[in-house]
Amino acid sequence: MALQTCPKCKENSFTWFINGKTHLTSWSCFNCDYEAKENESDLCVCENCEQQTKTKLKDKEKEYWWCSNCDETSDL
């Protein structure tokens, strides 16, 4: 698994794992302990990089779009 740029702290320490009980993809940051769940059914093309790597992430406070290719985030 390649590390991604964390949407919260902007460090290259964001990675994913699949929760065995719920089968949801969970993301976590080794630097700031940020955690979010991915909604894989909402994958779409990113307007910034034009790749189909934009997905919804949901944390304890909000849900938003995040592109794993270019690390752009946007509100829903």
Residue frames as a rotation matrix with the C-alpha (Angstrom) as fourth column:
MET 1
0.575 0.818 0.000 0.00
0.818 -0.575 0.000 0.00
0.000 0.000 -1.000 0.00
ALA 2
-0.414 -0.669 0.617 1.32
0.646 -0.694 -0.318 3.37
0.641 0.266 0.720 -0.99
LEU 3
-0.352 0.246 -0.903 1.01
0.762 -0.485 -0.429 6.22
-0.544 -0.839 -0.016 1.47
GLN 4
0.126 0.494 0.860 -1.19
0.799 -0.565 0.207 9.17
0.588 0.661 -0.466 0.52
THR 5
-0.832 -0.309 0.461 -1.24
0.054 -0.872 -0.487 12.79
0.553 -0.380 0.742 1.65
CYS 6
-0.528 0.629 -0.570 -3.47
0.830 0.239 -0.504 13.11
-0.180 -0.739 -0.649 4.71
PRO 7
0.014 0.615 0.788 -6.43
0.639 -0.612 0.466 15.46
0.769 0.497 -0.402 4.09
LYS 8
0.887 0.369 -0.277 -6.05
0.434 -0.464 0.772 16.85
0.156 -0.805 -0.572 7.62
CYS 9
0.595 -0.710 -0.376 -2.32
0.147 -0.364 0.920 17.30
-0.790 -0.602 -0.112 8.34
LYS 10
0.882 -0.152 -0.447 -1.07
-0.471 -0.337 -0.815 17.18
-0.027 0.929 -0.368 4.71
GLU 11
-0.151 -0.943 0.297 1.74
-0.838 0.281 0.468 14.73
-0.525 -0.178 -0.832 5.57
ASN 12
-0.030 0.041 -0.999 2.48
-0.786 0.617 0.049 11.66
0.618 0.786 0.014 3.45
SER 13
-0.928 -0.297 0.223 1.22
-0.366 0.622 -0.692 9.26
0.067 -0.724 -0.686 6.13
PHE 14
-0.045 0.991 0.129 -2.38
-0.877 0.022 -0.480 8.36
-0.478 -0.134 0.868 5.13
THR 15
-0.875 -0.247 -0.416 -3.12
-0.425 0.804 0.416 4.69
0.232 0.541 -0.808 4.40
TRP 16
0.079 0.997 -0.018 -6.08
-0.953 0.081 0.292 2.33
0.293 -0.006 0.956 4.25
PHE 17
-0.973 -0.202 0.113 -7.21
-0.222 0.950 -0.219 -1.05
-0.063 -0.238 -0.969 5.52
ILE 18
-0.257 0.920 -0.297 -10.40
-0.409 0.174 0.896 -3.07
0.876 0.352 0.331 5.16
ASN 19
-0.417 0.232 0.879 -12.36
-0.896 0.060 -0.440 -3.65
-0.155 -0.971 0.183 8.34
GLY 20
-0.963 -0.075 -0.259 -13.01
-0.133 0.967 0.218 -7.40
0.234 0.244 -0.941 8.64
LYS 21
-0.643 0.763 -0.064 -16.39
0.456 0.315 -0.833 -7.02
-0.615 -0.565 -0.550 10.36
THR 22
0.234 0.789 -0.568 -17.99
-0.007 -0.583 -0.813 -4.32
-0.972 0.194 -0.131 8.20
HIS 23
0.037 -0.358 0.933 -15.93
0.917 0.383 0.110 -4.76
-0.397 0.852 0.342 5.01
LEU 24
0.974 0.223 0.035 -15.62
0.222 -0.921 -0.321 -0.97
-0.040 0.320 -0.946 4.80
THR 25
0.106 -0.960 0.258 -12.41
0.754 -0.092 -0.651 0.70
0.649 0.263 0.714 3.75
SER 26
0.892 0.082 -0.445 -10.98
0.398 -0.611 0.685 2.72
-0.216 -0.788 -0.577 6.62
TRP 27
0.316 -0.793 0.520 -8.29
0.357 -0.409 -0.840 5.37
0.879 0.451 0.154 6.21
SER 28
0.896 -0.082 -0.437 -5.96
0.402 -0.274 0.874 6.47
-0.191 -0.958 -0.213 8.98
CYS 29
0.611 -0.700 0.370 -3.01
-0.240 -0.609 -0.756 8.80
0.754 0.373 -0.540 9.35
PHE 30
0.368 -0.586 -0.722 0.13
0.813 0.579 -0.056 7.69
0.451 -0.567 0.690 11.17
ASN 31
-0.613 -0.672 0.416 1.13
0.443 -0.728 -0.524 11.32
0.654 -0.137 0.744 11.78
CYS 32
-0.760 0.348 0.549 -2.01
-0.538 -0.810 -0.232 12.95
0.364 -0.472 0.803 13.25
ASP 33
-0.908 0.373 0.189 -4.24
0.191 0.772 -0.607 9.92
-0.373 -0.515 -0.772 14.00
TYR 34
-0.353 0.802 -0.482 -6.97
-0.858 -0.483 -0.175 11.21
-0.373 0.352 0.858 11.67
GLU 35
-0.821 0.170 0.545 -9.48
0.250 0.965 0.076 8.51
-0.514 0.198 -0.835 10.65
ALA 36
-0.250 0.782 -0.571 -12.17
-0.865 -0.445 -0.230 8.36
-0.434 0.436 0.788 7.97
LYS 37
-0.174 0.317 0.932 -14.34
0.269 0.926 -0.265 5.74
-0.947 0.205 -0.247 6.28
GLU 38
-0.854 -0.171 -0.491 -14.53
-0.415 -0.344 0.842 5.48
-0.313 0.923 0.223 2.50
ASN 39
0.255 0.934 0.249 -17.77
-0.229 0.309 -0.923 5.07
-0.939 0.179 0.293 0.57
GLU 40
-0.691 -0.684 0.236 -16.50
0.012 0.315 0.949 3.05
-0.723 0.658 -0.209 -2.41
SER 41
-0.073 0.741 0.668 -19.87
0.897 0.341 -0.281 3.13
-0.435 0.579 -0.690 -4.16
ASP 42
0.847 0.404 -0.345 -19.40
0.278 -0.890 -0.361 6.87
-0.453 0.210 -0.867 -4.81
LEU 43
-0.241 -0.968 0.068 -16.23
0.492 -0.061 0.869 6.71
-0.837 0.242 0.491 -6.92
CYS 44
0.833 0.521 0.189 -16.15
0.433 -0.398 -0.809 9.31
-0.346 0.755 -0.557 -9.70
VAL 45
0.179 -0.754 0.632 -13.88
0.873 -0.175 -0.456 11.33
0.455 0.633 0.627 -11.99
CYS 46
0.055 -0.295 -0.954 -11.92
0.723 -0.647 0.242 14.15
-0.688 -0.703 0.178 -10.34
GLU 47
0.925 0.339 0.172 -12.34
0.368 -0.687 -0.626 17.55
-0.094 0.643 -0.760 -12.00
ASN 48
0.636 -0.736 -0.231 -8.76
-0.534 -0.636 0.558 18.47
-0.557 -0.232 -0.797 -11.11
CYS 49
-0.403 -0.905 0.139 -6.75
-0.582 0.370 0.724 15.50
-0.707 0.211 -0.675 -12.44
GLU 50
0.125 0.611 -0.782 -9.43
-0.990 0.125 -0.061 13.87
0.061 0.782 0.620 -14.63
GLN 51
-0.791 -0.349 -0.503 -8.84
-0.297 0.937 -0.183 10.40
0.536 0.005 -0.844 -13.09
GLN 52
0.326 0.930 -0.173 -11.55
-0.307 0.277 0.911 8.16
0.894 -0.244 0.375 -11.65
THR 53
-0.385 -0.586 -0.713 -10.02
0.586 0.442 -0.679 8.37
0.713 -0.680 0.173 -8.18
LYS 54
-0.705 0.247 0.665 -12.41
-0.530 -0.806 -0.262 10.73
0.471 -0.537 0.699 -6.39
THR 55
-0.291 0.575 -0.765 -14.38
0.524 0.765 0.375 9.16
0.800 -0.292 -0.524 -3.54
LYS 56
0.460 0.511 0.726 -16.36
-0.383 -0.624 0.681 10.17
0.801 -0.591 -0.091 -0.46
LEU 57
-0.595 -0.562 -0.574 -14.69
0.399 0.414 -0.818 10.08
0.698 -0.716 -0.022 2.92
LYS 58
0.504 0.762 0.407 -16.61
-0.134 -0.396 0.908 10.43
0.853 -0.512 -0.098 6.17
ASP 59
-0.685 -0.691 -0.232 -15.06
0.202 0.126 -0.971 11.24
0.700 -0.712 0.054 9.53
LYS 60
-0.499 0.481 -0.720 -16.62
0.861 0.179 -0.477 12.07
-0.100 -0.858 -0.504 12.91
GLU 61
-0.447 0.242 -0.861 -17.44
0.193 -0.914 -0.357 15.62
-0.874 -0.325 0.362 11.84
LYS 62
0.142 0.459 -0.877 -18.16
-0.726 -0.553 -0.408 15.71
-0.672 0.695 0.255 8.10
GLU 63
0.280 -0.053 0.958 -18.41
0.592 0.795 -0.129 13.90
-0.755 0.604 0.255 4.79
TYR 64
0.393 -0.245 -0.886 -16.49
-0.556 -0.831 -0.017 15.22
-0.732 0.500 -0.462 1.79
TRP 65
0.991 -0.133 -0.009 -14.95
0.059 0.500 -0.864 14.34
0.120 0.856 0.503 -1.58
TRP 66
0.341 -0.939 0.039 -11.28
-0.515 -0.152 0.844 13.33
-0.786 -0.308 -0.535 -1.72
CYS 67
0.863 -0.156 -0.481 -9.12
-0.403 0.361 -0.841 12.38
0.305 0.919 0.249 -4.71
SER 68
0.752 -0.590 0.294 -6.49
0.117 0.558 0.822 9.77
-0.649 -0.583 0.489 -3.94
ASN 69
0.446 -0.596 0.667 -4.57
0.886 0.187 -0.425 10.69
0.129 0.781 0.611 -7.10
CYS 70
-0.110 -0.471 0.875 -4.11
0.406 -0.825 -0.393 14.46
0.907 0.312 0.282 -6.65
ASP 71
-0.583 -0.136 -0.801 -5.10
0.803 0.051 -0.593 14.78
0.121 -0.989 0.079 -2.95
GLU 72
-0.794 0.388 0.468 -7.71
-0.278 -0.916 0.289 17.47
0.541 0.100 0.835 -3.63
THR 73
-0.669 0.663 -0.337 -10.67
0.703 0.417 -0.576 17.72
-0.242 -0.622 -0.745 -1.26
SER 74
-0.802 0.499 0.328 -14.03
-0.265 -0.790 0.553 19.40
0.534 0.357 0.766 -1.76
ASP 75
-0.677 0.646 0.352 -17.28
-0.462 -0.002 -0.887 19.76
-0.572 -0.763 0.300 0.14
LEU 76
-0.666 0.549 0.506 -20.33
0.675 0.732 0.095 17.71
-0.318 0.405 -0.857 -0.80
